[in-house]
Amino acid sequence: MKFFFKTICIFFVLIAFNIQKVEAEENTKVLKVEWSFKGLFGKFDRASLQRGYQVYAEVCASCHSMKHLSYRNLAEKGGPEFSKDQAKAIASNFELTDGPNSDGEMFTRPAKLSDKFVEPYQNIEEAKASNGGAYPPDMSVLVKARSGGANYIYSVLVGYDDPPTDVTLDDGVYYNTYMIGNKIMMPNPLTEGLVEYNDGTKATEEQMAKDVTTFLTWAAEPHLEARHKIGFKAIIYLIILSILAYFSMKRLWSRIEPKV
C-alpha cells in the first residue's frame, strides 16, 4: 500500500512539473501555434514531417548539422516514415569520407542507411570561418534546447523584420522580433517558393517554417508518440488502481466498530 501511495505522489509531482514547464514556454515571447503533436493524444503529421525534412535538406543542411540522426531513422515508425527504398535514395545523395582502404588511403562513398547525417563542415573552425565567426548550432535537439520549444523556433523563422528607427545593426546582423536581443547573424533562410514541395503544397514562409519545426521536434523527441501512448495507459492504470484501492479501504474500514 505504501508503494502505491508513493507511486501516486510521484505521478502527480511529474504532472505538476510538466504543467510548470508548459506555463514557462507559454510565457516566453513567441507566437502560439497549434501543433498536431501537442497534448496527451498528440501525433506527428507524416506529410509535414516529410516536407520538413525537405526544407532541412534543401535550406538548412548547408549550414546546420544533425549529427544525432541516421538516415535509417527517416524510415522508422513514429517519424517521417519514408519507405526503406526512399530512405536509401535520400542517403545515396550524400557522400562521406571513409577508410582507410586496403592501400591505407581514405576514400569517398555514398552514404548508407546506417550512416549519420553528413555534416556540412569538417570542424567547428571551418563552420565559424564560413559564417562570419558565428557557429551554426546542431539542430538534432535544438527544439529541446531553446526555451519556448517549437513555438520559439517557428517564431524566429518568421520573425525577420526591418529594425525600428532607434535600433542600429552591424554588418551581417539582422533584426528578428522573437530572437533574444532581437539580433541574429543568420539571414532570413526562408522566402516564398524557395522549396518546391513534392506533394504540391504551396511553400509559403509560414508553411515551410511550420514543416521544418515539426521535423526538428521529431528529431529532438523521436519517441514522442510512443511516450504519449504509454502515458495514457499509465493514467488509465492509475485511475483504475485508485478506484480499487478506495473501495478496498472502504470495505476494510467498514468492519471496524466505531468507538462510543
C-alpha positions in Angstrom: 0.0 0.0 0.0 2.9 2.4 0.8 4.4 1.7 -2.6 1.0 2.5 -4.2 0.7 5.9 -2.5 4.4 6.7 -3.3 3.7 6.0 -6.9 0.6 8.3 -6.9 2.6 11.1 -5.3 5.4 10.8 -7.9 2.8 10.7 -10.7 1.2 14.0 -9.5 4.6 15.6 -9.0 5.5 14.8 -12.6 2.2 16.3 -13.8 2.9 19.5 -11.8 6.4 19.7 -13.2 5.1 19.4 -16.8 2.4 22.0 -16.1 5.1 24.4 -14.9 7.2 23.7 -18.0 4.3 24.3 -20.3 3.5 27.6 -18.5 7.1 28.7 -18.8 7.0 28.0 -22.5 3.8 29.9 -22.9 5.1 32.9 -21.0 8.0 33.2 -23.4 7.5 35.9 -26.0 6.7 33.7 -29.0 3.9 33.0 -31.4 1.4 30.4 -30.4 0.9 27.7 -32.9 -1.5 24.7 -32.9 0.8 21.7 -33.3 -0.6 18.2 -34.0 2.0 16.6 -31.7 0.9 18.6 -28.6 -1.4 17.2 -25.9 -2.0 13.7 -24.5 -3.1 12.3 -27.8 -0.6 14.3 -30.0 0.8 12.7 -33.1 3.1 13.9 -35.8 1.7 14.9 -39.2 3.6 12.5 -41.5 3.2 14.8 -44.6 4.5 17.7 -42.6 7.5 15.7 -41.3 8.4 14.7 -44.9 8.1 18.3 -46.1 10.1 19.4 -43.1 12.9 17.1 -44.0 12.8 18.5 -47.5 13.2 22.1 -46.1 16.0 21.0 -43.8 17.9 19.2 -46.6 17.5 22.0 -49.2 17.8 25.0 -47.0 19.2 24.3 -43.5 21.7 21.4 -44.2 24.2 23.7 -45.9 25.0 25.2 -42.5 23.4 23.2 -39.7 24.3 19.6 -38.9 22.0 17.0 -37.3 24.7 14.7 -36.0 22.5 12.6 -33.8 20.3 11.4 -36.7 21.0 8.5 -39.0 19.4 8.1 -42.5 17.7 4.9 -41.3 15.7 7.0 -38.8 13.8 8.5 -41.7 12.1 5.2 -42.3 11.4 4.3 -38.7 7.9 4.2 -37.3 6.9 7.3 -35.5 9.0 9.6 -37.8 8.6 10.8 -41.4 8.1 7.1 -42.3 9.7 7.3 -45.7 9.8 3.8 -47.3 13.1 2.0 -46.9 13.9 2.5 -50.6 13.1 6.2 -50.3 15.4 6.5 -47.3 18.2 4.6 -49.2 17.7 7.0 -52.1 18.0 10.0 -49.8 21.2 8.7 -48.2 22.8 8.0 -51.6 22.5 11.7 -52.5 25.3 12.4 -49.9 28.9 11.5 -49.9 31.2 11.0 -47.0 34.8 10.2 -46.4 35.5 6.6 -45.3 38.5 4.4 -44.9 41.3 3.6 -44.9 41.1 1.0 -47.6 43.5 -1.9 -48.2 46.0 0.6 -49.5 45.8 2.7 -46.4 44.0 5.5 -48.3 40.8 7.4 -47.4 38.0 7.4 -50.0 34.6 8.8 -50.6 31.4 6.8 -50.9 27.6 7.4 -51.0 26.0 7.4 -47.6 24.1 4.3 -46.4 21.1 4.0 -44.1 23.4 3.2 -41.1 25.4 6.4 -41.6 24.8 9.6 -39.5 23.6 12.6 -41.4 26.5 14.1 -43.3 27.7 17.3 -41.7 28.3 20.4 -43.7 31.7 21.3 -42.2 34.7 19.3 -41.3 35.1 21.0 -37.9 34.0 24.0 -35.8 36.7 26.3 -37.1 35.6 25.8 -40.7 31.9 26.4 -39.7 32.8 29.7 -38.0 35.0 30.8 -40.8 32.2 30.2 -43.3 29.6 32.1 -41.2 31.3 35.3 -40.2 32.6 33.9 -36.9 29.2 32.6 -35.8 28.8 28.8 -35.2 25.6 27.4 -36.7 24.2 25.1 -33.9 23.5 21.5 -34.4 19.8 21.0 -35.0 19.4 17.5 -33.6 17.9 18.6 -30.2 17.6 22.4 -30.9 13.8 22.4 -30.1 14.6 20.9 -26.6 17.5 23.3 -26.0 15.5 26.5 -26.6 13.0 28.0 -24.1 9.7 28.1 -25.9 10.4 24.9 -27.8 8.7 24.5 -31.2 6.9 27.8 -30.8 10.2 29.6 -30.4 11.9 28.0 -33.4 8.9 28.8 -35.6 8.7 32.4 -34.3 12.4 33.1 -35.1 12.0 31.7 -38.6 9.1 34.0 -39.4 10.2 36.9 -37.2 12.6 38.7 -39.5 11.6 42.3 -40.0 13.0 45.8 -40.6 14.6 47.2 -37.4 13.0 50.1 -35.5 14.4 53.5 -36.2 16.2 53.5 -32.8 18.0 50.2 -33.4 21.3 50.1 -35.2 22.6 46.9 -36.7 26.2 46.0 -37.5 27.1 44.5 -40.9 26.0 40.9 -41.2 23.5 41.3 -38.3 19.7 41.1 -38.9 16.7 42.2 -36.8 14.3 39.5 -35.6 11.3 40.2 -33.5 11.4 37.0 -31.5 15.2 36.4 -31.2 16.6 37.1 -27.7 18.1 40.6 -28.0 16.3 40.9 -31.4 19.6 40.5 -33.2 20.7 37.5 -35.3 23.6 36.7 -37.6 21.7 34.2 -39.7 20.0 35.9 -42.7 16.4 35.0 -43.3 16.6 31.5 -44.7 13.0 31.3 -46.0 11.4 33.1 -48.9 8.1 32.1 -50.5 8.5 29.4 -53.2 12.1 28.6 -52.1 11.2 24.9 -51.9 9.1 23.1 -54.4 7.2 20.5 -52.3 6.9 17.1 -53.7 3.3 16.8 -52.6 2.3 20.1 -54.3 1.7 22.1 -51.1 2.3 25.8 -51.5 5.6 26.7 -50.0 4.8 29.9 -48.1 7.3 31.1 -45.4 4.8 30.1 -42.7 4.3 26.7 -44.2 8.0 26.0 -44.6 8.7 27.2 -41.0 5.9 25.0 -39.6 7.1 22.0 -41.5 10.7 22.2 -40.6 9.9 23.0 -37.0 7.7 19.8 -36.9 10.7 17.9 -38.3 13.1 19.3 -35.7 10.6 18.5 -32.9 10.6 14.9 -34.1 14.4 14.8 -34.3 14.6 16.0 -30.7 11.8 13.7 -29.5 11.7 10.7 -31.9 9.7 8.5 -29.4 7.1 11.2 -28.5 4.2 9.3 -29.9 5.2 6.1 -28.0 5.6 8.1 -24.8 2.1 9.6 -25.3 0.6 6.1 -25.6 2.5 4.8 -22.6 1.5 7.9 -20.6 -2.2 7.5 -21.5 -2.1 3.8 -20.5 -0.4 4.7 -17.2 -3.1 7.3 -16.4 -5.8 4.7 -17.0 -4.0 2.1 -14.9 -3.5 4.6 -12.0 -7.2 5.6 -12.2 -8.4 2.0 -12.0 -5.9 1.2 -9.3 -7.0 4.3 -7.3 -10.7 3.2 -7.6 -9.9 -0.3 -6.5 -7.8 0.9 -3.6 -10.6 3.3 -2.5 -13.3 0.6 -2.4 -10.9 -1.9 -0.7 -10.1 0.6 2.1 -13.7 1.5 2.4 -14.6 -2.2 2.9 -11.8 -2.8 5.3 -12.7 0.1 7.5 -16.3 -0.8 7.5 -15.5 -3.9 9.6 -14.1 -1.8 12.4 -16.7 -0.8 15.0 -16.7 2.9 15.9 -15.7 3.8 19.4 -18.5 5.2 21.6 
